[in-house]
């Protein structure tokens, strides 16, 4: 197996969940210095390693989405793909980090940019404080081989909150759990009709006229939710259904006086593709109903909205604001990042040529997810950027896997690009 996977296995043993990747930051900083690179860091945790004069910067983020047992990661191979046991694998974006480590071991005269906390709102990219010298940047965070990405969606996270009073106790209490759903990426898999655990709970709660005490639902703002745990009251015995288990409780709990309103909101809040992009054949606008909690009477909804242009993103954001405002919720936005407008230029054409040399063909693509390319392009407007990557499936879920041979093929492309611009 290629040395990239030796490096990747090292990475899996170093915790690097978003907001908790200091150990990996120290490891990468030391690795770059030991291989003769000048190393800079900034206050956001970004790392820039450079050697000589280069026209090309390679870029990847070094945090990962931790679901399941992660950051405890145990990898295994199955039919040519690499998986992790009961956890996210971290191939997004650890494989790219491993590729960059392999290039540094070879002593390539490039700029190597490792960004922090990409998975929680492109935090590192938004706070970049380096004087990058390169004319071109190759981002390695795409997930389909033989494709050159030249555009991506913009996005914003939306949070709605309301305090409810107490309701009179009625009926018997139950724990209702929704589980066993596949989950998936809230951008690149939003069009696949993956079941949303919160929506399933909402339909069940409406059908049985439930009163709600507490809810804990969803995993991450950028993941399609797989799990709900709620304590509820009902006037009739509750049945179990597919993916829904029910446990009677002897203890009594405080119920909120807005159960019907919350259930109605779960039903009305949009989730999924709002509009397709007719030219690109991908979602143009979407919403992911990601998280829901009720604790001590306070109800909190969390959603991620995406659009392939900034005007469309503003429309979706306003649609969500208006809906929740009608119910008296306070709504705020966080982590907004711009769309990256698709453009073919001399750099993307060169990357496409190198891709075709390895794969026999090349396609230009845009992605309905946030790439750091959009933010970096806005910070360094003269820099030309393209993105490539190996076949990675089901990122942000315990089913994440990467094709081993694809990694080796894409690394061959990367070496060709680096050879043309860095040596």
N, C-alpha and C positions, 0 to 999 in steps of 0.2 A: 504494500500500500504506500502511496505517495507520502513524502515527509510532511505535507500539509496536515495529514491526519494525525501524525505524531504530535505536532504542535496543537492541533485541535483537542486532542485528548488531554494535553496539559491544561488547556483553557477550561475544560469541563470540571477539572478538579480545583479550580480557583473560583470561589463565589463571586458572581458579578451580576446579581439582580439589579435592576434599575434602582437608583438611590443608595445602593449598597455595593459598589464596585471598587472600593478603595484598594483592595488587595490586588485586583487585576491591574489597576492603574499603576501601582508600584511595580508589579511584575513587568509590564510593557515598557515602562520608563527605564528600568534596569536593563532589560533585554536590548533596547535600542542603544543605550550608552555602551554596553559591552561590545556591540558590533560596530562601534566607531561613529555613531550618529550624534549630532548635536541635538539636544532634547530641550523642549520648552513645554511648560504647562501653564494653564490659565486658571482663573478662579472657579470656572465652571467644571473643571476636571478634564478638559480637552488636552490632548497630547499631540505635539508636532515634533517629528523626528526628521532631520534633513542631513544630507551629505552632498557637497559639491553644488554645482549649478544645474538646475533641472527645469525642463519645460512642463513636467508632469507631476501632479500630486495624486496619490492614491488615498482613498478615504473610506472608512468604515466606522461604525459605532461599536463600542466594546461592552455595552450593557445588554442584558437579555430579559425577556419576559419570563418570569418564574411561575410556573403552574405545576400542580402536582407535587412531587417530592423535591423538585428543584429548590435550592441550588445543589442538592445532592443528586448528581447525575451519573447514571451507569449506562454506558452505551452498549448496543449490540447491533450486529449486521444481519440483515434478512433480505435475501434475493437482490443483492446489489445496492441496498439502501441502508443508511445508518440511522438508527432510532435510539431513544432513551427509554429506560424502564420507568413507566408511570410518572413521567415528567416531560416538560419541554426539553428539547435537545440543545437549544442555543446555537444551532447552525445559523440562525438569524441573530447576529451577524458574525458569529464566531468563526465560521469558515473563512469569511473575508479577512478577519484579523489574522488567522493562521496563514493565509496566502501572503499577507503583507509581511509577516514574520519571516516566511521563507525567502521573500525578496530581499529583506534586510540581511539575512544570513548570507545571501549571494553578494552583498555589498553594493546593491544598485543605488545609483546617484539620483534619487527621487526625493520628493517630500512625501512623508507618510503622516496622514492626519487621522488620529483616533478620537472620535467624538464621544461625549458622555451623555447618558440619559436620553437617548433617542426615543426609546420606547414609551416614555412618559411625557411626550410633548415636544420632542426635538430641542430639549433644554440646552444641551451643549452647543449645537449648531447655532442657536439663536444668540449665544453669548460668546461666540468665537472672538478672540482678541489677538490673533496672530497676523503678522505681515507676510502672507503667502506670496511667494515669488513666481509660482508656476502660471503658465498661460492656459493650461488645461487641467481638468480634474476628472479622474475615473473613479466614480462611486461603485462600490462592489456589494450593493445591498438589494439587487434584483433577484428574482427567484425562478427565472425561466431561461435556460440556455439558448444560444443562437438568436437572442433578441437584444436589441440595443434600446434602452429606455431613454427617451428625450423629453418626457413630460410627466407630471404627477398631479394628483389632487391636492388642494389646500384643505385645511381642516380646522375645527375648533371644538373644544370640549364645553359642554353646557351643563350647569348644575342648578336644579330647582329645589327649593326647600320651603316647608310650611310646618308650623306647629299646630297640633290638634289637641283638643281637650279629651277628657275621659268619657266613655260611654257606659251605660248600664250593662251589667253582665247578663247575657242571655245564653241559654243552652249549655252544651258541653264543650270542653276545650280539647283541641287536637294539635299535634305537630304535623304539619304537611311539608313533605320534602319532594322537590323536583330534582331528579338526578339522571345520570346515564346518557346525557346528550353529548354530541360530538364536539361542539364548540368550533371556533375558527376565528380567523382574522376578520376584523370588522370592516376592512377595506377590500382586500383582494378576494375575499370569499363572501361578501355581503350579498352577492347575486345568486348564491347557490341554494337559497331557501333552507338554510340550516335552521332547525328549530331554536327558538329563543325561550329559555327557561322562564323568564319573567312573563312573557306573553302566555305561555302554557298555564302558569299559575293564575294569571288574570282571568283566563277563560274558565278555569276550574272554580275560582272564587266567585265569579259572576253566576255560574250555573248553580252553585249551592248557597248563594246569598250569605257568604261568610262575613263575620266580623273579625277584625284584625287586631292583634295585640302587638306583635313584632314581626319584622321581616328582615332577612339578610339574604341578598340575592346578587349573583354575578361575581366575577373575579377581577377583571381589569377593564378600564375604560375603553381599551382598544380590542377587546375580545367579545365575541358573541357569547352571552352568558349560558353556562351549563348547569347551574345549581341554584336552587332556592330553598331556604328553610324558613318556615313561617309558623308562628303560634296563632291559632285562630279559634273562634267559637262558632258553633253551628247548632241549629235547633233540631236537626235530624242527623242520624249517623252518617258519616262520610265514607264513600266508597273509594277503594284504590283504583287507579287507572294506569295505563302504560306510562312509565317514567314518573308516576306520582304515588308515593307511599304515605300512609296515614297511621299515626300512633295516638291512641286516646291518652289524655293526661288527667291526672287527679287534681293537680294544683290549679288554682284559679289565677288569672292575670288581668291587668288593667287593659281594657280595650280602648281604641281611639274612637272618637265620635265622627270620624270622616271615612270610615271603611268603604262605604258606597262610592264616595268621591274618588278615593285612591284606585279602586277597582275600575271605575269609569275612565280614569286617566290612563291606566295601563292599557285599556282597550283602545283609547283614542290616540295615544302617542304613536307616531309613525315609527316603524322599524323596517329597514331594508332599503331597496332601491326606490328612489322617488322618480328618477328619470334616467333613461339610457342616453349615452352619447352616440348619435347616429353615425358619425364619421369614424370614431375610434372603436366602436363596438364594445364599449365597456360602460359601467355605470357612470353617469354624469353627476348625479346628486344622490346622496344616501344619508340615512340616520341609523345609528346603532343604539338601541335602548340597552345600556350596558350594566347599570348598577341600580339597585333600589334597596333602601333600608328604612326601617321604622324603629326608632329607639327612644324611649322616654317620651313618646308622643310626637317626636320630630320625624317627618317624612322627607327623605332626600332621594331625588332621581338624578342619575348621571347619564348623559348621552354624548356620543361623538358624532359630529356632522362632517360630511366631506362633499367637495364639489371640484370639478375640473377647471373652474375659473373662479376668480375672486368675487365677481358679481353674483354668481350662483350660490356661493357659500353664504353671502350676506342674506340672500333670500331664504335659505334653509334656516339660518340662525334666527331670523325674524319670525318665521313660521313657528318654531319651537317656543320662542319667547311669548308670542301671542297666546298660544294654547295654554301654557302654564299660568300666565297672568290672568286669564279668565277664571281660574280656580283660586286665585289669591296667593299664588306662589311667588317667592322672590327668586329671580333668575339671574345668574351671573355666568360670564364666559371666561375661560382660561385657555392658555396654550395655543392661541390662534397662530397658524402658519400659512404662508402664501401658497398658491398654486404655482407650478412650474410650467410655463407655456411651452408646448412642443415646438422644437426648432431643429431643422437639419442644417448643419454647418460643416466646415472643413474637418473639425475634430470628430464629430459623430460619423461623418463619411469614412474617415480613416479607421475608426473603431469598427465600423460595419465591414470594411474590407478585411480586417484581421479576423473578425468573426467568421466571415465567409471562407477564409483560407482554411479554417479548422473544421467548420460544420458543412461547408458546401453551399450555404445560403445564409441570409441575414434579413431580419425584419425589424423595422422601427416600431416601437410601442410606447404607449403611455400607460400609467398604472393608477388605479383608483385607491391610492394610499399615499400617505405623506412620506416623501423622500427628503432627506436632508439637502438634496440638490436644490430644492426650491429656496430654502433659507440661504444656503451658501451662495446661490446665484444672485440673490438680492443684496448680499453683503459684498460680493466681489463681482460686480456687473460685467467686467471685461473678461472674466474667466469663462471658457467654454467647457461645458460639462456633459458627460454621458454616463450611463449606468448599465452594468452587466452583472450577471451572477449565475450560479449553477441551479439545477432543479431542486427546489426546496418545496415541500408540500406541508400543508396544515401547520404553518407557524403559529405561535401563541397558543398552542394546545398540546396536550399530552400525546397527540398523534404526529407531532412534527417529525419529518424525516428528510434526509438529503441523499441524493443519488451519488454514489462514490465515483463512478466513471465520469459523471457530469462535472464534478469538481475538478478532476484531472484535465478534462477538455477545456474548461473555462480558464484554468490556470495557464494552459498553453497559449490561449488568446492574450491573457494578461502579459505574459512574457514577451509576446510579439509587440504589444503596444509599448511596453517598457523599453524593449530593445530599440524601438524606433525613436524614442523621445528622451530616454534617460542615460544611455551609455555613450 
